[in-house]
């Protein structure tokens, strides 16, 4: 840190950035195989009604949608989604929610977040449900995918239905078979 200027202090965040790069580098060294899963575009069953300015969905349709294991493997539970998606800093706060991957925009790792996600620093898979788990939306590669977010503090009823679906669901296949971004071999 440097000397205060008018009661304010400058903070050097380069150390934090270097630590993230070192952690990423260590993870890459310990990963033997990284391959992205191919998947076709698939839309989450929710539509915006421009007349009522509300999102519309049907509970039975959402439940049926998640009978397909492919849709489960495209879903990530995130503890801290930005309440306002346009606010990259999270100044409006965070809320739990789900992210459904609708489409991949490009292949290969391009950004730091892409690299971190690809080597599993930020996304794990819950073996009981097959859901991807991510602690914070900061590490989600936002530009890599088109996606639908279902937030607790936004689409509360839909969020509750999805929680119900995944607390009752058990996926019998291996967690590695259910990853949406990669498969790590050893």
JOBEL-V165306 format. One record per residue. N is the residue number from 0. RES is the residue in three letters. SS is DSSP state (@ for helix, = for strand, . for the rest). OMEGA is omega in degrees with one decimal (none if undefined). NEAR is the number of other ideal C-beta (glycine too) atoms within 8 Angstrom. Layout:
{{N RES SS OMEGA NEAR} {N RES SS OMEGA NEAR}}
This chain:
{{0 UNK . 179.0 5} {1 UNK . -179.5 6} {2 UNK . 178.3 3} {3 UNK . 177.1 6} {4 UNK = -178.4 8} {5 UNK . 177.1 4} {6 UNK . 179.4 4} {7 UNK = 178.4 6} {8 UNK . 174.2 7} {9 UNK . 179.8 7} {10 UNK . 178.8 5} {11 UNK . -179.1 7} {12 UNK . -178.8 6} {13 UNK @ 178.2 6} {14 UNK @ 178.1 7} {15 UNK @ -179.7 7} {16 UNK @ 178.9 8} {17 UNK @ 177.0 8} {18 UNK @ 177.9 8} {19 UNK @ 178.4 10} {20 UNK @ 177.9 9} {21 UNK @ 178.6 8} {22 UNK @ 177.4 9} {23 UNK @ 179.9 13} {24 UNK @ 178.3 8} {25 UNK @ 179.6 8} {26 UNK @ 178.8 12} {27 UNK @ -179.8 9} {28 UNK @ -177.4 6} {29 UNK @ 179.8 5} {30 UNK . -176.8 10} {31 UNK . -178.7 5} {32 UNK = 173.2 7} {33 UNK . 176.7 8} {34 UNK . -179.6 6} {35 UNK . 178.7 10} {36 UNK . 176.3 10} {37 UNK . 172.4 3} {38 UNK . 179.6 9} {39 UNK . 179.1 3} {40 UNK . 177.4 6} {41 UNK . -177.9 10} {42 UNK . 173.9 6} {43 UNK . -175.0 9} {44 UNK . 175.7 8} {45 UNK . -178.9 12} {46 UNK = 177.2 6} {47 UNK = 177.3 7} {48 UNK = -176.4 9} {49 UNK . 178.1 5} {50 UNK . -178.2 4} {51 UNK . -176.8 6} {52 UNK . 179.0 5} {53 UNK = 171.8 6} {54 UNK = -179.2 9} {55 UNK = 179.1 9} {56 UNK . -178.8 10} {57 UNK . -176.4 7} {58 UNK @ -179.8 7} {59 UNK @ 179.0 6} {60 UNK @ 178.2 9} {61 UNK @ 178.7 15} {62 UNK @ 177.7 10} {63 UNK @ 178.6 7} {64 UNK @ -178.0 10} {65 UNK . 169.7 12} {66 UNK . 178.5 5} {67 UNK . -179.2 7} {68 UNK @ 178.0 9} {69 UNK @ 179.3 8} {70 UNK @ 175.8 11} {71 UNK @ -176.8 14} {72 UNK @ 177.1 12} {73 UNK . -174.6 11} {74 UNK = 179.9 14} {75 UNK = 171.7 14} {76 UNK = -178.0 13} {77 UNK = -179.1 15} {78 UNK = -176.2 8} {79 UNK = 171.8 11} {80 UNK = 175.4 12} {81 UNK = 177.0 11} {82 UNK . 177.1 12} {83 UNK . -175.4 7} {84 UNK . -179.4 5} {85 UNK . -178.3 4} {86 UNK . -177.8 10} {87 UNK . -177.5 5} {88 UNK . -178.4 4} {89 UNK . -178.2 12} {90 UNK . 178.2 6} {91 UNK . 178.4 7} {92 UNK . -177.2 6} {93 UNK = 178.9 10} {94 UNK = 173.7 11} {95 UNK = 178.6 10} {96 UNK = 180.0 13} {97 UNK = 173.9 11} {98 UNK = 174.9 15} {99 UNK = -179.2 13} {100 UNK = -177.5 13} {101 UNK = -173.3 12} {102 UNK = 174.1 8} {103 UNK = -177.6 9} {104 UNK . 176.2 7} {105 UNK . 180.0 6} {106 UNK . 178.4 4} {107 UNK . -179.3 6} {108 UNK . -177.2 6} {109 UNK . -177.0 7} {110 UNK . 176.8 9} {111 UNK @ 178.2 8} {112 UNK @ 176.9 12} {113 UNK @ -180.0 12} {114 UNK @ -179.1 11} {115 UNK @ 178.7 13} {116 UNK @ -175.9 15} {117 UNK @ 179.8 11} {118 UNK . 172.2 13} {119 UNK . 177.9 11} {120 UNK . -172.0 10} {121 UNK . -179.2 11} {122 UNK . 171.8 13} {123 UNK = 178.9 7} {124 UNK = 176.8 12} {125 UNK . -175.9 11} {126 UNK . -178.7 6} {127 UNK . -174.5 6} {128 UNK . -174.5 9} {129 UNK . 179.7 14} {130 UNK . 167.8 11} {131 UNK = -179.9 14} {132 UNK = 179.0 11} {133 UNK = -178.0 15} {134 UNK = -171.7 8} {135 UNK = -178.1 10} {136 UNK @ 179.5 12} {137 UNK @ -177.9 6} {138 UNK @ 176.2 13} {139 UNK . 179.5 12} {140 UNK . -171.1 10} {141 UNK . -176.9 7} {142 UNK . -176.8 7} {143 UNK . -174.2 11} {144 UNK = 159.1 11} {145 UNK = -172.9 7} {146 UNK = 176.5 9} {147 UNK = 177.5 9} {148 UNK = 175.8 11} {149 UNK = -174.7 14} {150 UNK = 175.5 12} {151 UNK . -179.2 8} {152 UNK . 178.3 6} {153 UNK . 178.5 11} {154 UNK . -170.9 9} {155 UNK @ -176.7 8} {156 UNK @ 177.7 6} {157 UNK @ 176.3 12} {158 UNK @ 179.9 15} {159 UNK @ 177.7 8} {160 UNK @ -179.7 11} {161 UNK @ 175.7 12} {162 UNK @ 178.7 8} {163 UNK @ 178.9 8} {164 UNK @ -172.8 11} {165 UNK @ 174.6 10} {166 UNK @ 178.7 6} {167 UNK @ -170.9 5} {168 UNK . 170.7 10} {169 UNK . 178.9 5} {170 UNK . -176.1 11} {171 UNK . -177.6 3} {172 UNK . -178.9 7} {173 UNK . 177.3 5} {174 UNK @ 179.6 9} {175 UNK @ 179.0 8} {176 UNK @ -174.5 6} {177 UNK @ -179.7 13} {178 UNK . -175.5 14} {179 UNK . -174.8 11} {180 UNK . -170.4 9} {181 UNK . 166.9 11} {182 UNK . -179.4 8} {183 UNK . 175.9 12} {184 UNK = 177.9 5} {185 UNK . none 3}}
